[in-house]
Amino acid sequence: MRESRLKLPFAVLTAGILALSACDSETEPDEDHAEEVEGVILVLGGDTLATYDGHDSEWTGELEVEPGEETGHIAVTFVDHDMEEVQLGDDFYLEVEVEDESVAEFEQDTPGEFGGHLHGGDEGDTDVVFRLMHGTVGSGHADFVTTALHIHVHEH
């Protein structure tokens, strides 16, 4: 009789743990993939302008534009460690910060879009930082931030 009394609490405990485990996995948020982001690729007209390796925190390449000129659309793609594009949900957006906007500006056609145009201002050099943001455009938080990429604004 004592053996059956021990089996019942153990069975109830085991069932409870299994039920909690099942509930836990059902209530976890959908995977947002931001944790897979390890880099950035900047592409203009099919040509790669610059790549960012988040593991080493280093850029390869630079951005260039002439004073008073505007580049075509530069696509900004967030990638994983294999440099493959990471599919992001609708609640992610791009924020771009140029250090000296009198030298250059990065204009997004739509706020938060993953790309834009580089405008050359005064001749000189400045830096730009790209942020993968999560939340509502303008009030989200950064999930991934690059180090500064150099921008040259010079006559060619």
VOGU-3710 file (C-alpha; in Angstrom, 3 decimals, decimal comma):
1> mresrlklpf> 0,000/0,000/0,000  2,851/2,399/0,831  4,332/1,877/-2,643  1,132/3,006/-4,397  0,992/6,165/-2,225  4,481/7,101/-3,431  3,648/6,420/-7,063  0,664/8,788/-7,120  2,553/11,963/-5,980  5,404/11,118/-8,377
11> avltagilal> 2,947/10,653/-11,238  1,211/13,958/-10,410  4,578/15,753/-10,188  5,736/14,311/-13,513  2,454/15,242/-15,222  2,712/18,769/-13,801  6,248/19,227/-15,089  5,238/17,985/-18,541  2,216/20,306/-18,581  4,329/23,292/-17,546
21> sacdsetepd> 6,909/22,453/-20,197  4,226/22,304/-22,862  2,714/25,589/-21,721  6,113/27,218/-21,602  6,905/26,390/-25,225  3,459/27,509/-26,382  3,736/30,883/-24,686  7,266/31,731/-25,777  7,315/34,600/-28,275  7,856/33,795/-31,921
31> edhaeevegv> 11,502/33,641/-32,845  12,545/37,111/-34,000  15,907/36,132/-35,537  17,718/39,267/-34,310  20,011/37,045/-32,245  21,263/35,563/-35,544  22,420/38,953/-36,876  26,198/39,162/-36,965  26,868/41,576/-39,796  25,707/44,049/-42,425
41> ilvlggdtla> 26,128/44,295/-46,187  25,672/47,592/-48,072  24,847/47,146/-51,777  24,399/49,759/-54,504  23,264/48,662/-57,968  24,364/45,073/-57,398  27,839/46,086/-56,180  28,849/45,550/-52,554  30,119/48,856/-51,149  30,945/47,717/-47,625
51> tydghdsewt> 30,505/44,767/-45,266  30,485/44,692/-41,485  31,676/41,731/-39,429  30,058/41,993/-36,009  32,334/39,323/-34,563  35,439/41,433/-35,235  33,562/44,776/-35,126  35,209/45,772/-38,413  34,064/47,256/-41,704  35,533/46,343/-45,076
61> gelevepgee> 35,017/49,159/-47,576  33,875/52,769/-47,278  31,173/55,043/-48,630  31,954/57,803/-51,112  29,876/60,543/-52,664  30,687/63,859/-54,339  29,614/67,170/-52,761  26,073/68,054/-53,846  25,498/64,581/-55,323  23,231/61,719/-54,271
71> tghiavtfvd> 23,894/57,997/-54,629  21,366/55,552/-55,953  19,495/53,439/-53,422  21,859/51,649/-51,030  20,320/48,425/-49,708  21,215/47,604/-46,096  21,021/43,881/-45,360  21,548/42,281/-41,956  23,299/38,920/-42,211  24,307/35,928/-40,076
81> hdmeevqlgd> 27,846/34,561/-39,532  27,756/32,949/-43,010  26,901/36,340/-44,572  23,420/35,025/-45,439  20,470/37,423/-45,092  18,537/37,119/-41,828  14,760/37,247/-42,331  13,421/39,840/-39,890  9,869/40,426/-38,702  7,773/43,507/-39,398
91> dfyleveved> 8,668/44,930/-35,987  12,300/45,572/-37,004  13,565/48,682/-38,733  16,787/50,475/-39,654  18,061/53,591/-37,944  21,061/55,410/-39,446  23,086/58,075/-37,651  25,581/60,243/-39,539  28,073/61,991/-37,263  28,292/65,276/-39,242
101> esvaefeqdt> 25,235/65,893/-41,407  26,813/68,999/-42,955  29,227/66,584/-44,697  26,779/63,786/-45,587  23,226/62,629/-44,930  21,622/59,207/-45,257  18,039/59,664/-46,443  15,539/56,832/-46,147  12,585/57,123/-48,537  10,377/55,606/-45,844
111> pgefgghlhg> 11,334/55,962/-42,160  12,851/52,703/-40,952  13,304/51,105/-44,389  16,376/48,911/-44,895  18,134/51,264/-47,267  18,418/54,811/-48,485  20,422/57,382/-50,416  23,691/58,999/-49,367  23,768/62,762/-49,993  27,079/64,583/-50,221
121> gdegdtdvvf> 27,238/67,930/-48,449  30,390/69,842/-47,660  33,647/68,280/-48,793  35,215/66,264/-45,997  34,912/63,055/-44,000  32,439/61,782/-41,447  31,202/58,498/-39,993  27,907/56,617/-40,044  26,447/53,994/-37,669  23,718/51,510/-38,622
131> rlmhgtvgsg> 21,308/50,191/-35,980  18,877/47,303/-36,265  15,956/48,527/-34,195  13,111/46,520/-32,675  9,728/48,053/-31,913  7,833/51,012/-33,303  9,753/53,274/-35,713  11,166/56,174/-33,738  10,716/54,631/-30,304  12,220/51,138/-30,519
141> hadfvttalh> 15,404/49,797/-28,985  18,623/48,691/-30,712  19,157/44,946/-31,138  22,355/45,292/-33,214  24,673/48,295/-33,685  27,666/48,585/-36,023  30,832/50,485/-35,313  31,311/53,668/-37,356  31,793/53,398/-41,136  33,855/56,103/-42,827
151> ihvheh> 32,224/58,359/-45,433  34,346/60,396/-47,887  32,771/63,428/-49,559  35,250/64,614/-52,198  35,340/65,730/-55,836  36,604/62,984/-58,131
//
